Every structure is written in structure tokens, then in C-alpha cells.
Amino acid sequence: MKVPPKPASPKIPDGLKLEVQRKADEFLESYLKPTFILPPPQDPQWNYVVEIFTKWRQRYFYFCSKYRCPRPTCIAEFFESRFARLEYVGMRRFNLSYMRHTGQWCEIFQGLTLEECFEEIRQQELLHP
């Protein structure tokens, strides 16, 4: 039995890639960093966010956080975690996913504009670091 070939993933235009990066940087500085990067606790017992950043990988755009482990018995003082992912699907639209506790991405929105993606990240706790 022949299986039809998988359709090719759309290539993200360079101009759109730059626009996404620019708008995401603005979103980071205006909302994500002020909301989720807090001063270190006086007596830290749990991991806490020290940085939030973004990065591209193929047609995926990731929102990532860097955590500090305050315990003296930790394996590493810092670690990184991805918490939200935009997948380019063509026509300036994106699918939006969050990272589950199982380490798997779970797609919860499809075909959103960039502005709609940022609004969902702002409103949905699943998409927070």
C-alpha cells in the first residue's frame, strides 16, 4: 500500500522572521520579564526564573526561561526550559503549543495571527514559564 508523501512544511519568509523576533522582544520587555522575573527570594528553597528569552529553530519560535537552583545539592546551578512554541503554518499564521510536564508539546491553538498568539500567552497560564 502506497502512503502519500507528507506535505512540505512552509518556509517562513525572512521578513516575517525578523518581524516575529522584533515583536516578541517587545512582548518580552513589556510583559513577560516584568511579570515573571522577580527579585530572588530572601530564603530561596525552590527554583526561580532569572531570564526569559526567545529563539528560532527551523519553523518553530520558542519562548524559553532560565531558572536558578538555590540548593547546595543541585546538579547544576542554572537550567533552561521552553514553555511556549509558535509553529509557522503559512499565510502569516501560527499554531501555539505549550510544554507539558511529560516533555511533550501540546498544541492548543491553530491558525492564529502573531498578535493573537501574544494575547493567548498573556491570558493562558499553561503558556507561562
Backbone bond lengths (Angstrom), bond angles and torsions (degrees), N, CA, C in turn:
res aa  C-N    CA-C-N  psi(-1)  N-CA   C-N-CA  omega(-1)  CA-C   N-CA-C  phi
1 M - - - 1.446 - - 1.524 108.74 -
2 K 1.314 115.82 128.38 1.452 120.53 -179.85 1.523 110.11 -83.70
3 V 1.309 115.29 138.22 1.459 121.84 176.60 1.524 107.28 -104.96
4 P 1.337 117.22 127.78 1.465 117.82 179.59 1.524 110.38 -64.25
5 P 1.336 116.71 147.10 1.466 119.32 -179.22 1.526 110.97 -65.21
6 K 1.316 113.70 147.90 1.458 120.42 178.56 1.529 108.32 -68.90
7 P 1.341 118.67 134.46 1.460 119.34 179.68 1.527 110.78 -63.28
8 A 1.309 114.90 144.36 1.466 120.21 -179.27 1.521 110.38 -66.75
9 S 1.312 115.83 141.71 1.456 120.97 176.59 1.522 109.15 -72.44
10 P 1.330 117.77 139.18 1.467 118.87 -179.40 1.528 110.59 -68.05
11 K 1.319 116.09 141.53 1.460 121.16 177.19 1.513 107.84 -85.10
12 I 1.308 116.38 133.72 1.461 120.42 -179.55 1.532 108.78 -79.59
13 P 1.335 117.23 128.25 1.468 119.96 178.53 1.531 110.96 -63.45
14 D 1.334 116.33 145.38 1.470 120.69 -178.35 1.524 112.00 -59.78
15 G 1.330 116.91 -38.57 1.467 120.11 178.96 1.517 111.93 -62.52
16 L 1.330 116.61 -41.54 1.461 120.63 178.86 1.526 110.53 -68.52
17 K 1.323 115.88 -36.91 1.464 120.13 178.52 1.542 110.14 -59.97
18 L 1.313 116.54 -44.78 1.467 121.05 178.40 1.527 111.32 -65.68
19 E 1.327 116.64 -39.82 1.468 120.75 178.17 1.529 111.51 -63.42
20 V 1.323 116.54 -43.66 1.468 120.72 178.41 1.520 109.82 -61.06
21 Q 1.338 117.22 -45.32 1.466 121.03 -179.58 1.526 110.97 -62.32
22 R 1.323 117.18 -44.34 1.471 121.45 -179.01 1.525 111.00 -63.31
23 K 1.336 117.07 -47.87 1.466 120.47 -178.92 1.527 111.71 -68.44
24 A 1.324 116.68 -34.56 1.467 120.06 177.65 1.526 110.46 -67.17
25 D 1.330 117.08 -38.77 1.467 120.12 177.22 1.527 110.57 -62.09
26 E 1.326 116.83 -41.22 1.466 120.51 176.63 1.527 110.93 -62.97
27 F 1.327 116.66 -42.48 1.461 122.06 178.81 1.533 111.26 -63.37
28 L 1.334 115.88 -40.43 1.466 120.24 176.99 1.524 111.13 -59.64
29 E 1.326 115.53 -48.92 1.468 119.92 -175.04 1.529 112.75 -72.10
30 S 1.330 117.04 -32.33 1.469 119.37 -175.92 1.522 113.60 -88.58
31 Y 1.346 118.09 -27.93 1.465 118.93 -175.92 1.530 114.23 -127.22
32 L 1.324 117.73 -58.42 1.470 119.98 -170.85 1.526 113.25 -62.64
33 K 1.331 117.42 -51.30 1.463 118.95 -177.90 1.522 112.87 -64.74
34 P 1.347 119.81 -48.37 1.468 118.07 178.84 1.528 113.44 -62.35
35 T 1.323 118.05 -29.90 1.458 121.43 -176.32 1.528 112.67 -81.95
36 F 1.327 117.62 -39.75 1.461 120.21 -169.87 1.524 115.60 -110.83
37 I 1.325 118.46 -13.69 1.463 119.54 175.65 1.525 107.06 -99.66
38 L 1.299 114.50 104.66 1.459 121.73 -177.79 1.522 109.44 -109.25
39 P 1.338 117.49 161.91 1.468 118.57 176.11 1.527 110.26 -59.75
40 P 1.330 117.44 149.49 1.474 119.54 179.41 1.526 111.09 -58.68
41 P 1.322 117.62 142.57 1.459 119.78 178.65 1.533 111.55 -65.83
42 Q 1.318 116.28 155.56 1.464 120.98 -179.72 1.530 111.70 -61.86
43 D 1.318 115.96 -46.03 1.466 121.47 179.53 1.526 107.93 -124.01
44 P 1.345 117.47 78.01 1.470 119.58 -173.55 1.529 112.52 -67.19
45 Q 1.321 114.66 128.89 1.459 120.58 175.50 1.526 111.18 -118.22
46 W 1.327 116.63 -18.42 1.462 121.71 -176.19 1.524 109.93 -123.13
47 N 1.315 116.00 161.18 1.458 121.77 175.71 1.515 109.07 -62.05
48 Y 1.330 116.73 147.33 1.455 120.43 177.70 1.527 110.61 -142.22
49 V 1.336 115.72 153.00 1.462 122.78 -175.41 1.525 109.93 -74.50
50 V 1.343 115.77 131.20 1.458 120.53 176.76 1.535 112.06 -117.32
51 E 1.341 117.94 -15.97 1.469 121.17 -179.72 1.521 109.45 -157.59
52 I 1.329 115.38 147.08 1.467 122.48 172.65 1.519 106.68 -129.61
53 F 1.328 116.22 133.58 1.464 120.62 -177.14 1.523 109.41 -148.87
54 T 1.325 115.96 174.22 1.462 121.98 -179.99 1.520 109.54 -127.59
55 K 1.342 115.27 159.96 1.467 119.33 172.96 1.526 110.13 -159.72
56 W 1.315 114.62 150.74 1.458 123.05 176.70 1.518 109.64 -94.21
57 R 1.312 115.92 144.75 1.469 122.56 168.37 1.516 106.13 -147.81
58 Q 1.337 115.25 108.35 1.463 123.59 -175.40 1.531 109.42 56.10
59 R 1.336 118.90 -121.56 1.467 119.67 -178.82 1.528 111.77 -96.61
60 Y 1.331 116.87 11.49 1.460 122.32 -179.72 1.525 110.77 -104.85
61 F 1.324 115.54 138.41 1.458 122.28 175.73 1.522 107.25 -117.94
62 Y 1.324 117.07 120.35 1.460 122.26 -173.21 1.521 111.93 -106.54
63 F 1.331 115.62 142.34 1.454 123.21 166.41 1.522 105.84 -101.87
64 C 1.333 116.66 125.66 1.455 121.93 -173.71 1.522 110.31 -126.54
65 S 1.320 115.53 154.17 1.459 120.77 175.89 1.522 108.90 -128.87
66 K 1.319 114.26 149.12 1.459 121.08 176.72 1.525 106.64 -113.22
67 Y 1.318 116.00 129.46 1.466 122.57 -177.32 1.525 110.32 -112.44
68 R 1.323 114.97 151.74 1.466 121.26 171.76 1.518 108.59 -108.67
69 C 1.324 115.73 136.33 1.472 122.53 175.99 1.526 107.37 -101.27
70 P 1.335 118.81 112.10 1.466 120.15 -174.19 1.524 114.98 -82.90
71 R 1.306 118.97 -11.73 1.467 120.78 -175.42 1.528 111.62 -73.59
72 P 1.325 117.77 143.74 1.472 119.81 179.18 1.534 112.60 -70.28
73 T 1.321 117.95 -18.02 1.463 120.96 -178.79 1.527 113.67 -94.36
74 C 1.332 117.72 8.09 1.470 119.91 -176.97 1.538 110.72 -69.00
75 I 1.309 115.41 154.40 1.468 121.12 179.70 1.527 110.18 -72.64
76 A 1.337 116.43 -43.04 1.458 122.11 177.73 1.523 108.17 -137.34
77 E 1.331 115.71 146.66 1.461 118.95 -177.76 1.528 111.86 -70.04
78 F 1.335 117.64 -32.11 1.455 122.33 -178.70 1.527 110.04 -129.16
79 F 1.346 116.33 152.29 1.458 121.27 170.73 1.518 108.45 -149.06
80 E 1.329 115.56 157.58 1.460 121.89 -179.49 1.519 110.18 -111.97
81 S 1.328 114.90 151.31 1.455 121.05 179.59 1.527 108.48 -145.60
82 R 1.329 116.46 137.48 1.470 120.92 174.04 1.519 107.87 -90.29
83 F 1.332 117.24 137.30 1.458 118.28 -177.44 1.525 114.13 -122.64
84 A 1.316 119.26 -18.08 1.466 121.56 177.04 1.526 108.40 -147.14
85 R 1.345 115.28 149.32 1.465 120.22 -178.03 1.519 110.26 -139.68
86 L 1.325 115.60 131.06 1.459 122.14 172.20 1.525 106.97 -103.91
87 E 1.322 116.64 129.22 1.459 121.94 178.13 1.518 108.17 -113.07
88 Y 1.330 116.08 121.36 1.460 119.78 179.67 1.523 109.57 -71.68
89 V 1.356 116.34 127.49 1.465 120.42 -178.67 1.527 112.66 -119.17
90 G 1.333 116.85 5.32 1.458 121.02 178.67 1.511 112.62 104.21
91 M 1.332 115.81 161.56 1.472 122.60 176.67 1.540 111.52 56.35
92 R 1.349 117.01 35.47 1.476 123.32 179.19 1.538 111.99 59.92
93 R 1.329 117.14 31.78 1.471 122.96 -179.72 1.533 109.95 -119.15
94 F 1.339 114.58 153.90 1.456 121.08 -176.03 1.526 110.68 -136.22
95 N 1.320 115.81 149.11 1.464 122.14 167.21 1.522 106.40 -97.02
96 L 1.322 116.63 142.27 1.453 121.74 -176.11 1.523 109.54 -116.04
97 S 1.338 116.61 129.25 1.466 122.60 -177.49 1.516 110.14 -129.86
98 Y 1.338 114.97 159.42 1.463 120.37 172.49 1.526 108.67 -123.66
99 M 1.323 115.94 157.76 1.460 121.22 179.16 1.520 109.07 -87.72
100 R 1.331 115.77 119.74 1.466 120.91 178.51 1.521 110.43 -77.17
101 H 1.296 116.36 164.81 1.461 121.60 177.76 1.531 111.63 -64.30
102 T 1.320 117.13 -15.36 1.468 121.85 179.41 1.527 112.43 -84.27
103 G 1.338 116.94 -5.80 1.461 120.72 -176.92 1.516 113.01 86.86
104 Q 1.326 117.92 9.38 1.464 122.84 178.98 1.523 109.70 -106.34
105 W 1.337 115.93 144.43 1.460 119.97 175.29 1.522 109.17 -79.16
106 C 1.314 116.80 139.04 1.459 122.61 177.92 1.534 108.05 -121.95
107 E 1.319 115.87 113.88 1.462 121.44 -179.04 1.524 109.27 -79.19
108 I 1.339 116.20 123.66 1.462 119.10 -177.58 1.528 113.38 -116.91
109 F 1.328 118.22 -17.15 1.458 121.24 177.45 1.520 108.77 -136.05
110 Q 1.339 116.18 143.53 1.457 120.95 -179.78 1.519 110.27 -128.08
111 G 1.317 115.13 143.19 1.453 121.65 172.47 1.517 115.35 67.17
112 L 1.334 117.28 34.38 1.462 120.38 179.83 1.520 110.97 -88.66
113 T 1.317 116.13 153.00 1.458 120.28 170.12 1.524 107.87 -76.32
114 L 1.312 116.68 169.60 1.455 120.73 -179.87 1.526 111.45 -61.41
115 E 1.320 116.77 -42.99 1.467 121.20 -179.80 1.532 110.92 -64.37
116 E 1.327 116.66 -39.00 1.465 120.18 177.28 1.528 111.18 -65.21
117 C 1.323 116.89 -36.83 1.468 120.59 176.96 1.522 110.81 -61.42
118 F 1.324 116.55 -46.87 1.470 119.66 179.96 1.519 111.27 -63.22
119 E 1.327 117.25 -38.24 1.463 120.41 178.83 1.528 111.04 -65.91
120 E 1.324 117.68 -39.50 1.464 120.37 177.64 1.528 110.87 -66.85
121 I 1.328 117.41 -39.49 1.463 120.23 177.18 1.525 109.78 -61.72
122 R 1.302 116.53 -38.29 1.462 120.95 179.21 1.540 110.86 -65.91
123 Q 1.325 118.27 -38.56 1.462 121.95 -171.97 1.529 114.45 -92.55
124 Q 1.313 118.98 -31.24 1.460 122.14 -172.87 1.532 111.23 -93.03
125 E 1.315 117.19 118.20 1.464 121.05 -179.91 1.527 112.45 -63.22
126 L 1.331 117.04 -27.45 1.472 119.60 177.19 1.522 112.10 -59.95
127 L 1.325 116.67 -26.09 1.449 122.18 -175.98 1.526 112.84 -96.60
128 H 1.324 117.84 11.87 1.467 122.28 179.28 1.526 109.91 -95.03
129 P 1.347 116.18 155.52 1.477 117.87 176.96 1.515 111.69 -68.10
